[in-house]
Amino acid sequence: MDFSEKLRAMRKKFHLSQEQLAEKLNVSRQAITKWETGSGMPDIENVVALAGLFQITVDELLCVDKSLPQTTEFMYESVTEYDIDYVKHYDIHACWAKEIRVTSTDREKILVRLASNKISSLETDFKVKIDDLKKRLDVDIQQNKAVTRAQAKEDLHLLIRIPAKYMGDVELAAFTDALYLEQLTVGIFEFDGKARTVLVDDVRGRLELNCSSDMNIVCRSLPGQIEINQIAAASTLHIPEGSSYLVKTKGFGNRILYTVNHQPILDRPGNEGENLITLKGINSELLINEYGQEEEG
């Protein structure tokens, strides 16, 4: 369940109409509609107000549980595997999907698994094309006209396992509600596209997120370098409290704000560390929230 679904479910649980909820928050009904349809995100003040109204934590409302969901069994699936025998640069172009998970494997094969509970003809509706170009592997996941983007966004789940032994840089272009990155050791992992939620667990290397829409990014630990490149967007980055890191901004009209356990602070304590967080782009805002251990329970 993502934020929009959680908000809608909590509003109904408290027997509130969109108009009634809007009145309590002093916002327009159209704003509630945007949040519940996933076309917009509330600012941090309204997130805090919503959590208090529904008597849950901010992380519960944002669906931030500090752990990545486990692989689910689905009614339908299609699996493609390809042997890898040395380190490669992986260039992956994915179709629209509800969620995309990229992780490593001890096997010497790359695996692409498409799964769904509603799309029964995955093997004919989607094609996984792999081109081996010596030092580079191109993976193109295509959908035919029999499946709409709306269907794929609603119930297509994509899992990509890359051999840890032969993992170089990784480029991923995709549109998804949720992007899960776990157990990856890379030079650079570059994501281009859209993802409302990005969950990062045990990623080492440089992570670049190029996404000109609001993101909710959750890191169980910092990957070393994380670069967020956006245009006219406002995103939140959750990191463990006490993390050691430097921050930089590049571009025009960008700013970084800070909270600790969702309490605003004027500036982050300290300014040292081997980890680097960079905000690039134009007219964008990044809120860095340091969460405490008590929030993980």
C-alpha positions as CSV (number, residue, x, y, z in Angstrom):
1,M,0.0,0.0,0.0
2,D,1.5,3.4,-1.0
3,F,0.8,6.8,0.4
4,S,-2.2,7.6,-1.7
5,E,-3.9,4.3,-0.9
6,K,-3.0,4.6,2.8
7,L,-4.5,8.1,3.0
8,R,-7.7,7.0,1.3
9,A,-8.0,4.0,3.6
10,M,-7.4,6.1,6.7
11,R,-9.9,8.8,5.7
12,K,-12.6,6.1,5.2
13,K,-11.7,4.4,8.5
14,F,-12.4,7.7,10.3
15,H,-15.6,8.2,8.2
16,L,-14.5,11.5,6.7
17,S,-15.4,12.8,3.3
18,Q,-12.8,14.5,1.2
19,E,-14.5,17.8,2.0
20,Q,-14.4,17.1,5.8
21,L,-10.8,16.2,5.7
22,A,-9.9,19.2,3.7
23,E,-11.7,21.4,6.2
24,K,-9.7,19.9,9.1
25,L,-6.4,20.6,7.3
26,N,-7.5,24.0,5.9
27,V,-6.8,22.9,2.4
28,S,-9.0,22.5,-0.7
29,R,-10.9,19.4,-1.5
30,Q,-8.9,19.3,-4.8
31,A,-5.7,19.0,-2.8
32,I,-7.1,15.9,-1.1
33,T,-8.1,14.4,-4.4
34,K,-4.6,15.0,-5.8
35,W,-3.0,13.3,-2.8
36,E,-5.4,10.3,-3.0
37,T,-4.9,9.8,-6.7
38,G,-1.1,10.0,-6.5
39,S,-0.8,13.2,-8.6
40,G,0.6,15.2,-5.7
41,M,2.1,14.9,-2.2
42,P,1.3,17.1,0.9
43,D,4.1,19.2,2.4
44,I,5.7,18.1,5.6
45,E,3.3,20.2,7.8
46,N,0.3,18.5,6.3
47,V,1.9,15.1,6.6
48,V,2.4,15.7,10.3
49,A,-1.1,17.0,10.7
50,L,-2.6,13.9,8.9
51,A,-0.6,11.5,11.0
52,G,-1.8,13.2,14.2
53,L,-5.4,13.2,13.0
54,F,-5.2,9.5,12.2
55,Q,-3.3,8.7,15.3
56,I,-0.4,7.0,13.5
57,T,3.3,7.9,13.0
58,V,4.4,9.8,10.0
59,D,6.4,6.8,8.8
60,E,3.3,4.6,9.0
61,L,1.4,7.2,6.9
62,L,4.2,7.4,4.4
63,C,4.4,3.5,4.4
64,V,8.0,3.8,5.6
65,D,8.6,0.6,7.6
66,K,12.4,0.6,7.2
67,S,12.3,-2.8,5.6
68,L,11.9,-3.8,2.1
69,P,8.9,-6.1,1.3
70,Q,9.6,-9.7,0.6
71,T,9.0,-11.3,-2.8
72,T,5.4,-12.1,-3.1
73,E,3.9,-15.2,-4.8
74,F,1.7,-14.3,-7.8
75,M,-0.8,-16.1,-9.9
76,Y,1.1,-15.4,-13.2
77,E,4.8,-15.0,-13.9
78,S,7.3,-15.0,-16.8
79,V,11.0,-15.5,-16.1
80,T,13.9,-14.8,-18.5
81,E,17.5,-15.7,-17.6
82,Y,20.8,-15.1,-19.4
83,D,24.3,-16.3,-18.6
84,I,26.9,-13.7,-17.6
85,D,30.6,-14.5,-17.6
86,Y,32.4,-11.2,-16.8
87,V,31.8,-7.7,-15.4
88,K,29.4,-5.7,-17.5
89,H,27.7,-2.3,-17.6
90,Y,23.9,-3.1,-17.4
91,D,21.6,-0.8,-19.4
92,I,18.0,-1.6,-18.5
93,H,14.9,-0.1,-20.1
94,A,11.8,-1.2,-18.3
95,C,8.1,-0.8,-19.1
96,W,5.5,0.8,-16.7
97,A,5.1,-1.2,-13.5
98,K,3.5,-1.1,-10.1
99,E,6.8,-1.9,-8.5
100,I,10.4,-2.7,-9.6
101,R,12.9,-4.5,-7.5
102,V,16.6,-4.6,-8.4
103,T,18.9,-6.8,-6.3
104,S,22.0,-9.1,-6.6
105,T,22.3,-12.8,-6.9
106,D,25.1,-15.3,-6.3
107,R,24.3,-17.1,-9.5
108,E,26.1,-16.2,-12.8
109,K,22.8,-15.4,-14.6
110,I,20.8,-12.2,-14.9
111,L,17.2,-12.9,-14.1
112,V,14.2,-10.8,-15.2
113,R,10.9,-11.9,-13.6
114,L,7.5,-10.3,-14.5
115,A,4.7,-11.2,-12.1
116,S,1.0,-10.3,-11.8
117,N,-2.2,-11.4,-10.2
118,K,-4.4,-9.9,-13.0
119,I,-2.4,-10.0,-16.3
120,S,-2.5,-13.6,-17.2
121,S,-0.7,-13.6,-20.6
122,L,2.6,-12.1,-19.5
123,E,4.7,-14.2,-21.9
124,T,2.8,-12.9,-24.9
125,D,2.0,-9.4,-23.6
126,F,5.6,-8.6,-22.7
127,K,8.9,-9.3,-24.4
128,V,12.3,-9.3,-22.7
129,K,15.1,-8.5,-25.2
130,I,18.7,-9.0,-24.2
131,D,21.7,-7.8,-26.3
132,D,25.1,-8.8,-25.2
133,L,27.6,-6.2,-26.4
134,K,30.8,-7.5,-24.7
135,K,31.3,-5.1,-21.9
136,R,27.7,-3.9,-21.9
137,L,24.4,-5.8,-21.5
138,D,21.2,-4.1,-22.8
139,V,18.0,-5.3,-21.3
140,D,14.8,-4.0,-23.0
141,I,11.4,-5.0,-21.4
142,Q,8.7,-4.1,-23.8
143,Q,4.9,-4.4,-23.6
144,N,2.6,-4.8,-26.6
145,K,-0.6,-2.9,-27.3
146,A,-2.7,-5.6,-25.7
147,V,-1.8,-4.3,-22.2
148,T,-2.4,-0.6,-21.3
149,R,-0.1,1.4,-19.2
150,A,-2.8,1.7,-16.6
151,Q,-3.0,-2.1,-16.3
152,A,0.8,-2.3,-16.0
153,K,0.9,0.5,-13.4
154,E,-1.8,-1.3,-11.4
155,D,-0.5,-4.9,-11.2
156,L,2.8,-5.5,-12.9
157,H,5.7,-6.4,-10.6
158,L,9.2,-6.6,-11.9
159,L,12.2,-8.3,-10.3
160,I,15.7,-8.0,-11.7
161,R,18.5,-10.0,-10.2
162,I,22.1,-9.1,-11.3
163,P,25.1,-11.4,-10.6
164,A,27.0,-9.8,-7.8
165,K,30.3,-11.3,-9.2
166,Y,29.9,-9.5,-12.5
167,M,28.2,-6.2,-11.5
168,G,29.6,-3.0,-12.9
169,D,27.6,0.2,-13.4
170,V,23.8,-0.1,-13.8
171,E,21.4,2.3,-15.6
172,L,17.7,1.8,-15.2
173,A,15.0,3.8,-17.1
174,A,11.5,3.1,-15.8
175,F,8.2,4.5,-14.5
176,T,6.9,2.9,-11.3
177,D,5.1,3.6,-8.1
178,A,7.9,1.9,-6.0
179,L,11.5,1.2,-6.7
180,Y,13.3,-1.2,-4.4
181,L,17.1,-1.3,-4.5
182,E,18.8,-3.9,-2.2
183,Q,22.1,-5.7,-1.8
184,L,23.9,-3.9,-4.6
185,T,27.6,-3.1,-4.9
186,V,28.0,-0.9,-7.9
187,G,30.2,1.8,-9.3
188,I,27.2,3.9,-10.3
189,F,23.5,3.1,-10.2
190,E,21.6,5.6,-12.3
191,F,17.8,5.8,-12.4
192,D,16.0,7.9,-14.9
193,G,12.2,8.1,-14.9
194,K,9.5,8.4,-12.2
195,A,9.2,6.7,-8.9
196,R,7.0,8.0,-6.1
197,T,8.8,5.8,-3.5
198,V,12.4,4.6,-3.5
199,L,13.6,2.2,-0.8
200,V,17.3,1.6,-0.5
201,D,18.8,-1.2,1.6
202,D,22.4,-2.3,1.6
203,V,23.5,-0.4,-1.5
204,R,27.1,0.6,-1.9
205,G,28.4,2.9,-4.5
206,R,27.0,6.0,-6.1
207,L,23.3,6.3,-6.5
208,E,21.8,8.9,-9.0
209,L,18.1,9.5,-9.0
210,N,17.0,11.6,-12.0
211,C,13.3,12.2,-11.5
212,S,11.3,15.4,-12.0
213,S,8.5,14.5,-9.7
214,D,8.2,14.3,-5.9
215,M,9.9,11.3,-4.3
216,N,9.8,9.7,-0.9
217,I,13.3,8.1,-0.5
218,V,14.1,5.8,2.4
219,C,17.6,4.6,3.1
220,R,18.4,2.1,5.8
221,S,22.0,3.2,5.4
222,L,23.6,5.8,3.1
223,P,25.0,4.3,-0.1
224,G,28.2,6.4,-0.1
225,Q,27.0,9.0,-2.6
226,I,23.4,9.9,-3.4
227,E,22.6,12.5,-6.1
228,I,19.1,13.7,-6.6
229,N,18.5,15.6,-9.8
230,Q,15.1,17.3,-10.1
231,I,13.2,20.1,-11.8
232,A,10.5,21.9,-9.8
233,A,10.0,19.0,-7.3
234,A,10.0,18.5,-3.6
235,S,11.3,15.2,-2.2
236,T,12.0,13.7,1.2
237,L,15.1,11.6,2.0
238,H,14.8,9.5,5.2
239,I,18.2,8.4,6.7
240,P,19.2,6.9,10.1
241,E,19.7,9.5,12.8
242,G,23.3,10.4,13.4
243,S,24.4,9.5,9.9
244,S,27.7,11.1,8.9
245,Y,27.4,13.0,5.6
246,L,28.1,16.1,3.6
247,V,25.6,18.0,1.6
248,K,25.9,20.0,-1.7
249,T,23.5,21.8,-3.9
250,K,24.1,22.5,-7.6
251,G,21.9,24.3,-10.1
252,F,19.5,27.2,-9.7
253,G,16.9,27.8,-7.0
254,N,17.5,24.6,-5.0
255,R,17.4,24.3,-1.2
256,I,17.8,21.6,1.4
257,L,15.8,21.5,4.7
258,Y,16.3,19.2,7.7
259,T,14.2,17.4,10.3
260,V,15.2,15.0,13.1
261,N,12.4,12.6,13.8
262,H,10.2,14.9,11.8
263,Q,11.0,17.9,14.1
264,P,12.2,20.9,11.9
265,I,15.8,22.1,12.7
266,L,17.5,25.2,11.2
267,D,20.6,23.3,10.2
268,R,21.9,19.7,10.5
269,P,24.3,19.1,13.3
270,G,27.9,18.6,12.1
271,N,29.1,18.8,8.5
272,E,31.5,15.9,8.1
273,G,31.6,12.4,6.8
274,E,32.5,10.2,3.8
275,N,28.9,10.0,2.6
276,L,27.7,12.8,0.2
277,I,24.2,14.0,-0.5
278,T,23.8,16.2,-3.5
279,L,20.7,18.0,-4.8
280,K,21.0,19.1,-8.4
281,G,18.5,20.6,-10.9
282,I,16.3,23.7,-10.9
283,N,13.8,25.1,-8.3
284,S,13.7,21.9,-6.2
285,E,13.6,21.2,-2.5
286,L,14.9,18.2,-0.6
287,L,13.9,17.5,3.0
288,I,16.4,15.3,4.8
289,N,14.7,13.6,7.8
290,E,16.9,11.7,10.2
291,Y,14.8,9.0,11.9
292,G,15.6,7.5,15.2
293,Q,15.8,3.8,16.2
294,E,12.5,4.1,18.1
295,E,10.7,4.8,14.8
296,E,11.7,1.4,13.3
297,G,9.5,-0.5,15.7
